[in-house]
Amino acid sequence: MADLPTRWERLGDLVLLPAGSMAHPGWRRALAAAAAAAGAVVGDGGGGGGVGGGGAAAGGSDGDDVLLPLWRAAAEALGVERLARQAPVANTGTRDSRALLLLGADGWVAHREGGVLFRLDVTRCMFSSGNVAGTKRVLLWPPACHDDLHVSGSSSPIVHLRNPDLGAYPRFASCPPPLLAELSPGDVLFLPSLWLHNVTATGEAMSISVNAFWRHLPAECYHKKDLYGNRDLVQAEAADKAAEEAAAQLLSLPPHYRAFYGARLLGRLQRQLGL
């Protein structure tokens, strides 16, 4: 069969086959024919159609039992107890897994990667292989460093982090040192929302990674064309626009009025937002 898998992913005692693997209808037809032939032989030798009828009934109304010998043989050959097959992720904001469990009671696995133990249900979650090849250096700053990094939109204009232009970016002098993560092949880095990061490929080998993005807020918080979640939330952009309009109004006032009303506005925001 052309749909025999040439690679697979092992997670604990479960193997996750690529999408489309061993899914051709020919598998079912061949196994059904073999089961029918075996039932006929046993029936002829055993005197009556009872045994043969029992063999047919074992297939089940949905036909899943017909493929059970195939999944058991594949699992035994791969040295695992359970088997599942990947499928295209769901077209939802959270991009849920739609992997199909072929053999086993459930999809829960315990998988250790990079010294960390992960527990997940492969039919609901996806385990990313993260950094596939090469090495990377990732610098991480918490959201509180937003102003110190002079972030505008979704990026910082500071190019040379080791030797920044403090004349152009003076607040960077107050920025605390970043967290450092060195990624090797097989490593996975979880990046919380709003954390600022800088990624540099290191070494001579080509660097290849797999990034997974997901959304956990209501759909109305995201722009429809923002596939990767890099754009500010809809409500945040509206608030930014309102802040710009408020600043423009206050800039038209004399300095001492501007300072008074500006401080009052900031205080009101801090109280209302619990900052």
C-alpha positions in Angstrom: 0.0 0.0 0.0 1.2 3.5 -0.9 -0.1 4.9 2.4 2.3 3.0 4.7 4.0 5.5 7.0 7.7 6.1 6.6 7.9 8.1 9.8 5.9 8.5 13.0 6.0 10.2 16.4 6.3 8.2 19.6 4.8 9.7 22.8 5.1 7.3 25.7 3.5 4.0 24.9 1.6 5.5 21.9 2.6 6.0 18.3 1.1 8.9 16.4 1.0 8.1 12.7 1.0 10.9 10.0 -2.3 12.0 8.6 -3.5 9.6 5.8 -1.4 6.7 6.9 -3.1 3.3 6.4 -6.4 5.0 5.6 -7.0 3.5 2.1 -10.3 1.6 1.9 -8.3 -1.4 0.5 -7.1 -2.2 4.1 -10.7 -2.7 5.2 -11.7 -4.7 2.2 -8.7 -7.0 2.5 -9.2 -7.6 6.2 -13.0 -8.1 5.8 -12.3 -10.6 3.0 -9.8 -12.4 5.1 -12.1 -12.6 8.1 -15.0 -13.9 5.9 -12.7 -16.5 4.4 -11.5 -17.6 7.8 -15.1 -17.8 9.0 -16.1 -19.9 6.1 -13.3 -22.4 6.6 -14.1 -22.7 10.3 -17.8 -23.0 9.5 -17.3 -25.8 6.9 -15.1 -27.8 9.3 -17.2 -27.2 12.4 -20.6 -28.2 11.0 -22.9 -25.2 10.5 -22.8 -21.5 9.9 -22.9 -20.4 13.5 -19.2 -19.9 13.8 -19.0 -18.1 10.5 -21.9 -15.9 11.5 -20.1 -15.1 14.8 -17.1 -14.0 12.8 -19.1 -11.6 10.8 -20.8 -10.1 13.8 -17.4 -9.4 15.4 -16.8 -6.7 12.8 -19.3 -4.4 14.4 -21.9 -2.2 12.7 -19.5 0.6 12.1 -16.8 -1.8 10.8 -14.1 -0.5 13.2 -13.4 -4.0 14.5 -12.5 -5.1 11.0 -9.3 -3.0 11.2 -8.5 -4.0 14.8 -6.0 -6.8 13.8 -4.2 -4.3 11.6 -3.8 -1.8 14.4 -2.7 -4.5 16.8 -0.1 -5.8 14.4 1.2 -2.2 13.7 1.4 -1.4 17.4 3.3 -4.7 18.1 5.7 -4.0 15.3 6.4 -0.5 16.7 6.7 -1.8 20.3 3.8 0.2 21.7 0.4 -0.4 23.3 -1.6 2.3 21.5 -1.9 3.8 18.1 -3.4 7.1 16.8 -3.4 8.9 13.5 -3.0 12.6 12.9 -5.5 14.7 11.1 -5.7 18.4 9.9 -6.1 20.6 13.0 -9.6 22.0 13.6 -10.4 25.4 12.0 -11.0 27.0 15.4 -9.3 29.8 17.3 -7.5 27.3 19.4 -6.6 25.0 16.5 -7.6 21.9 18.4 -6.2 18.5 17.6 -8.4 16.1 15.7 -6.1 13.0 15.9 -8.0 9.8 15.8 -7.4 7.0 18.3 -7.0 3.7 16.5 -6.0 1.4 19.3 -6.3 1.9 23.0 -8.8 3.2 25.6 -7.7 6.8 25.6 -5.1 9.2 24.1 -3.5 10.3 27.4 0.3 10.0 27.3 3.3 10.9 29.5 6.2 12.1 27.3 9.6 13.4 28.5 11.3 15.9 26.3 14.5 17.8 27.3 14.2 16.6 30.9 10.6 17.9 31.2 7.6 15.5 31.6 4.6 16.4 29.5 1.2 14.9 30.0 -1.4 15.4 27.2 -4.3 13.8 25.4 -3.1 13.5 21.7 -6.8 13.6 20.6 -7.1 17.1 22.1 -3.6 18.6 22.2 -0.6 18.7 19.9 3.0 18.2 21.0 5.3 20.4 19.0 8.7 19.2 18.2 9.9 22.8 18.6 13.4 23.4 17.4 14.0 20.8 14.7 17.6 21.6 13.6 20.4 24.0 14.4 20.6 26.1 17.6 19.1 29.4 18.7 19.6 32.0 21.4 16.4 33.5 22.7 16.4 36.6 24.9 13.2 37.2 26.9 11.8 40.2 28.7 8.6 40.4 30.7 5.8 42.7 29.6 6.8 45.3 32.1 9.9 46.1 30.0 7.7 47.3 27.1 8.6 51.0 27.5 12.3 50.4 28.3 12.6 48.6 25.0 11.0 51.5 23.1 8.4 49.1 21.6 6.3 50.5 18.8 3.5 48.3 17.4 4.8 44.7 17.8 8.6 45.3 17.6 11.4 47.3 19.0 13.6 49.5 16.9 16.7 48.6 18.9 18.8 46.5 16.6 22.2 46.2 18.4 21.3 44.9 21.8 24.9 44.5 22.9 25.8 48.0 21.9 22.6 50.1 21.8 22.4 53.7 20.8 21.4 55.1 24.2 21.1 58.6 22.7 18.3 57.4 20.5 16.9 54.9 23.0 17.7 56.3 26.5 15.1 54.2 28.4 17.0 51.0 27.4 19.6 51.9 30.0 17.0 51.1 32.7 15.9 47.8 31.1 16.8 44.7 33.3 18.9 41.9 31.9 16.9 39.4 29.8 16.3 35.8 30.5 18.4 33.6 28.2 17.3 30.4 26.6 19.7 28.3 24.4 17.7 26.0 22.1 19.1 22.8 20.7 17.3 20.3 18.3 14.3 18.8 20.1 14.0 21.7 22.6 10.6 23.4 23.1 10.2 26.9 24.5 6.9 28.1 25.8 6.6 31.9 25.3 3.8 33.5 27.4 1.6 36.1 25.8 3.0 39.7 25.7 6.5 38.6 26.5 9.1 40.4 24.4 11.8 38.3 22.8 14.8 38.4 20.5 15.9 35.3 18.6 19.3 34.7 17.0 20.4 31.6 15.1 23.8 30.4 16.4 26.3 27.9 15.0 26.9 27.1 11.4 24.1 24.6 10.8 20.8 25.7 9.2 18.2 26.6 11.9 14.7 25.1 11.5 11.9 25.5 14.0 8.2 24.7 14.3 6.1 27.5 15.9 2.6 26.9 17.2 0.3 29.8 17.9 -3.1 29.6 19.6 -5.8 31.9 20.8 -7.5 31.7 24.2 -9.6 34.8 24.3 -13.0 35.3 22.7 -12.9 35.7 18.9 -14.0 39.3 19.0 -10.7 40.2 20.7 -8.7 39.3 17.6 -8.5 40.9 14.2 -9.8 38.5 11.6 -6.6 38.6 9.4 -4.2 38.4 12.4 -3.3 34.7 11.9 -0.3 34.7 14.2 -1.6 36.8 17.0 1.1 39.4 16.6 -1.2 42.4 16.3 -2.6 44.1 19.4 -6.0 43.1 20.6 -9.0 44.9 19.1 -9.9 46.6 22.4 -6.3 47.5 23.0 -5.9 49.2 19.6 -9.2 51.2 20.3 -7.8 52.3 23.7 -4.5 53.4 22.1 -6.4 55.5 19.6 -8.5 57.1 22.4 -5.2 57.8 24.3 -3.7 59.5 21.3 -6.8 61.7 20.9 -6.8 62.5 24.7 -3.1 63.5 24.5 -3.8 65.7 21.5 -6.5 67.5 23.4 -4.3 68.1 26.4 -1.3 69.3 24.3 -3.4 72.3 23.2 -3.4 73.5 26.8 -0.8 75.6 28.6 1.9 73.5 30.4 0.6 73.7 34.0 -3.0 72.9 32.9 -1.6 70.0 30.7 0.3 68.6 33.7 -2.7 68.8 36.0 -5.2 67.2 33.7 -2.7 64.7 32.5 -1.9 63.5 36.0 -5.6 63.4 36.8 -6.3 61.3 33.8 -3.5 58.9 34.6 -4.7 58.5 38.2 -8.2 57.8 37.0 -6.9 55.1 34.6 -4.8 53.5 37.3 -7.8 53.4 39.7 -10.2 52.0 37.2 -7.8 49.4 35.9 -6.5 48.4 39.3 -2.9 49.2 38.4 
